[in-house]
């Protein structure tokens, strides 16, 4: 089969790729620094996820548009400059919108520049793909990253504070699990989600291998 015969992924495939098959957190296990550091609440998780999604989509769009103009010798440096530009925009935007949120996220906003998801998408995908598929793929990766952060941050906030998005769930008699708002809590919750994803991945081949009643009748 030649390269021309291979089926190219559709725009929808590009968008959905990062949600499940290549989820940055639960499948590729990338971006662990912000994943474990900022997910003490659902609000922080969504804010970091959306900020990363914007930088990811915008930088991949620009990298794709300039992919034939950037010399190969300086491509990594060029990608970092592009990413850093959009991170600066996000940094000032969050600072202008909410100082409390800006202080809660701290240095991790600026550290989006060093997030391996962004440089990886720019080098492995956007630099070889037209603008629309590259942007859709980056946007899907960003949404998958946001979902992963929210899954971890939501569990940590519920168990660590008895709240979700600041809304009390269990009343005044609930005893918070203090460990969940401490660094070890991030590792515990992440491990739980990774175990769940691994279980789903192992279960799917078994379901696919199980013959259906109609298939058994035809075989008989």
C-alpha positions as CSV (number, residue, x, y, z in Angstrom):
1,X,0.0,0.0,0.0
2,X,1.5,3.3,-1.1
3,X,1.3,6.6,0.8
4,X,-1.3,7.9,-1.5
5,X,-3.5,4.9,-0.8
6,X,-3.6,5.5,2.9
7,X,-6.7,7.0,4.2
8,X,-6.2,10.5,5.6
9,X,-7.9,11.3,8.9
10,X,-10.9,13.5,8.6
11,X,-11.3,16.8,10.4
12,X,-13.6,15.1,12.9
13,X,-10.9,12.4,13.5
14,X,-8.4,15.1,14.1
15,X,-10.6,16.9,16.6
16,X,-11.6,13.7,18.5
17,X,-8.1,12.2,18.6
18,X,-7.0,14.0,21.7
19,X,-10.2,13.3,23.7
20,X,-9.7,9.6,24.0
21,X,-7.2,7.7,21.8
22,X,-4.4,10.1,22.5
23,X,-5.6,11.9,25.6
24,X,-2.6,13.9,26.8
25,X,-3.0,13.0,30.5
26,X,-4.6,9.5,30.7
27,X,-3.0,7.9,27.6
28,X,0.1,9.8,26.7
29,X,0.8,10.8,30.3
30,X,2.2,14.3,29.3
31,X,2.1,17.6,31.1
32,X,2.3,16.1,34.6
33,X,3.7,19.2,36.2
34,X,0.6,21.4,35.9
35,X,-1.6,18.3,36.2
36,X,-0.4,17.5,39.7
37,X,0.2,21.1,40.8
38,X,-2.9,23.1,39.9
39,X,-5.7,20.5,40.2
40,X,-6.6,21.3,43.8
41,X,-10.0,22.6,42.6
42,X,-12.2,22.4,39.6
43,X,-12.0,26.1,38.8
44,X,-8.2,26.0,38.7
45,X,-8.3,22.9,36.5
46,X,-10.7,24.4,33.9
47,X,-8.8,27.7,33.9
48,X,-5.4,26.0,33.3
49,X,-7.0,23.7,30.7
50,X,-8.6,26.5,28.7
51,X,-5.4,28.6,28.8
52,X,-3.4,25.7,27.5
53,X,-6.0,24.9,24.9
54,X,-5.9,28.5,23.5
55,X,-2.1,28.5,23.4
56,X,-2.0,25.1,21.8
57,X,-4.6,25.8,19.1
58,X,-3.2,29.3,18.3
59,X,0.5,28.2,18.2
60,X,-0.2,25.1,16.1
61,X,-2.2,27.3,13.6
62,X,0.7,29.7,13.2
63,X,3.3,26.9,13.1
64,X,1.3,25.2,10.3
65,X,0.9,28.4,8.4
66,X,4.6,29.1,8.6
67,X,5.8,25.5,8.2
68,X,7.3,26.1,4.8
69,X,8.9,29.4,5.8
70,X,10.7,28.3,9.0
71,X,14.2,26.9,8.3
72,X,14.7,23.4,9.7
73,X,17.8,24.5,11.6
74,X,15.9,27.0,13.8
75,X,12.5,25.3,13.9
76,X,12.5,24.4,17.6
77,X,13.6,27.9,18.6
78,X,10.9,29.3,16.3
79,X,8.2,27.1,17.9
80,X,9.2,28.2,21.4
81,X,9.0,31.9,20.4
82,X,5.6,31.4,18.9
83,X,4.3,29.5,22.0
84,X,5.8,32.0,24.4
85,X,4.1,34.8,22.5
86,X,0.6,33.3,23.1
87,X,1.5,32.3,26.7
88,X,2.3,36.0,27.3
89,X,-1.1,36.9,25.9
90,X,-2.8,34.4,28.2
91,X,-0.7,35.5,31.2
92,X,-1.8,39.2,30.9
93,X,-5.4,38.2,30.1
94,X,-5.8,36.1,33.3
95,X,-4.1,38.8,35.3
96,X,-6.6,41.4,34.0
97,X,-9.6,39.1,34.5
98,X,-9.0,37.8,38.0
99,X,-6.0,38.4,40.3
100,X,-7.2,35.7,42.6
101,X,-7.1,33.1,39.8
102,X,-3.8,34.5,38.6
103,X,-2.3,34.0,42.1
104,X,-3.8,30.5,42.4
105,X,-2.3,29.4,39.2
106,X,1.0,31.1,40.0
107,X,4.0,30.4,37.9
108,X,2.3,27.5,36.1
109,X,0.7,29.9,33.6
110,X,4.2,31.0,32.4
111,X,5.4,27.3,32.5
112,X,2.9,26.5,29.7
113,X,5.8,27.4,27.5
114,X,7.7,24.3,28.7
115,X,4.7,22.0,28.5
116,X,5.8,19.1,26.3
117,X,2.3,18.8,24.8
118,X,2.7,22.1,23.0
119,X,6.1,21.5,21.6
120,X,5.3,17.9,20.7
121,X,2.2,18.9,18.8
122,X,4.0,21.7,16.9
123,X,6.9,19.4,15.9
124,X,5.1,16.1,15.3
125,X,1.9,17.4,13.8
126,X,1.4,21.1,13.0
127,X,4.8,21.3,11.1
128,X,3.6,18.6,8.7
129,X,-0.1,19.4,8.4
130,X,-2.3,22.1,6.8
131,X,-3.7,24.8,9.1
132,X,-7.3,23.5,9.6
133,X,-6.4,19.9,10.5
134,X,-3.5,21.1,12.6
135,X,-5.7,23.5,14.6
136,X,-8.5,21.0,15.0
137,X,-6.1,18.4,16.3
138,X,-4.5,20.9,18.7
139,X,-7.9,22.1,19.9
140,X,-9.0,18.4,20.5
141,X,-5.7,17.8,22.5
142,X,-6.4,20.9,24.5
143,X,-10.0,19.9,25.3
144,X,-8.7,16.4,26.2
145,X,-6.1,18.0,28.5
146,X,-8.8,20.2,30.1
147,X,-11.1,17.2,30.7
148,X,-8.2,15.3,32.3
149,X,-7.4,18.3,34.6
150,X,-11.1,18.6,35.5
151,X,-11.4,14.9,36.3
152,X,-8.5,15.1,38.7
153,X,-9.4,18.5,40.1
154,X,-13.0,17.7,40.6
155,X,-12.2,14.5,42.6
156,X,-9.6,16.3,44.7
157,X,-12.0,19.2,45.5
158,X,-14.9,16.9,46.4
159,X,-12.9,14.7,48.7
160,X,-10.5,17.4,50.0
161,X,-13.1,20.2,50.6
162,X,-16.5,18.6,50.3
163,X,-17.2,21.1,47.5
164,X,-17.4,21.3,43.7
165,X,-16.9,24.7,42.0
166,X,-17.1,26.1,45.5
167,X,-20.6,24.7,46.2
168,X,-20.9,22.6,49.3
169,X,-22.0,19.0,48.6
170,X,-22.0,17.2,52.0
171,X,-22.9,19.8,54.6
172,X,-21.1,20.9,57.7
173,X,-20.6,17.4,59.1
174,X,-18.3,16.2,56.3
175,X,-14.7,15.5,57.3
176,X,-12.4,16.6,54.4
177,X,-9.6,14.3,53.3
178,X,-6.8,16.7,53.9
179,X,-4.4,14.5,51.8
180,X,-6.4,15.4,48.7
181,X,-5.4,19.1,48.8
182,X,-1.7,18.1,49.4
183,X,0.7,17.0,46.7
184,X,0.3,13.3,47.4
185,X,-3.5,13.7,46.7
186,X,-2.7,14.5,43.0
187,X,-0.7,11.3,42.6
188,X,-3.4,9.2,44.3
189,X,-6.2,10.6,42.1
190,X,-4.1,10.4,38.9
191,X,-3.2,6.8,39.7
192,X,-6.8,6.0,40.1
193,X,-7.8,7.4,36.8
194,X,-4.9,5.7,35.0
195,X,-5.9,2.4,36.5
196,X,-9.5,3.0,35.3
197,X,-8.3,3.8,31.7
198,X,-6.0,0.7,31.7
199,X,-9.0,-1.4,32.7
200,X,-11.1,0.0,29.9
201,X,-8.3,-0.7,27.4
202,X,-7.9,-4.3,28.5
203,X,-11.7,-4.9,28.5
204,X,-12.3,-3.6,25.0
205,X,-10.2,-6.4,23.2
206,X,-12.1,-9.0,25.2
207,X,-15.4,-7.6,24.1
208,X,-14.3,-7.4,20.5
209,X,-13.1,-11.1,20.6
210,X,-16.4,-12.3,22.1
211,X,-18.5,-13.8,19.2
212,X,-22.0,-12.5,18.8
213,X,-25.0,-15.0,18.8
214,X,-25.6,-14.4,15.1
215,X,-21.9,-15.0,14.2
216,X,-22.0,-18.3,16.1
217,X,-25.1,-19.4,14.2
218,X,-23.5,-18.7,10.8
219,X,-20.4,-20.5,11.9
220,X,-22.4,-23.5,13.0
